[in-house]
């Protein structure tokens, strides 16, 4: 199994970003062919109250690299990528791909 992890920095408008992400972006992700699962984590302040480095993490799992590449290259995958431009506020993201051990 392969996992695409997307780590989002804290957005300039947290509430609007979270609302849009969960109501629009996640449903688009669920349409990507070959996607097994998507899991979203909203990070919370640490024990000392400090804000985490990242605000949100999305983990998308696929059977293998070829399935992931085909899914992301599909019309649904392209729509998912294009939707990033619709996120309210500004944020940046780090993308990681790894084999689940």
Secondary structure, DSSP 8 states (H G I E B T S, - for coil): -EEEEEEE---SSHHHHHHHIIIIIHHHHHTSTTEEEEEEEE----TTS---S-SEEEEEEESSHHHHHHHHHSHHHHHHHHHGGG-SS---EEEEEEE--
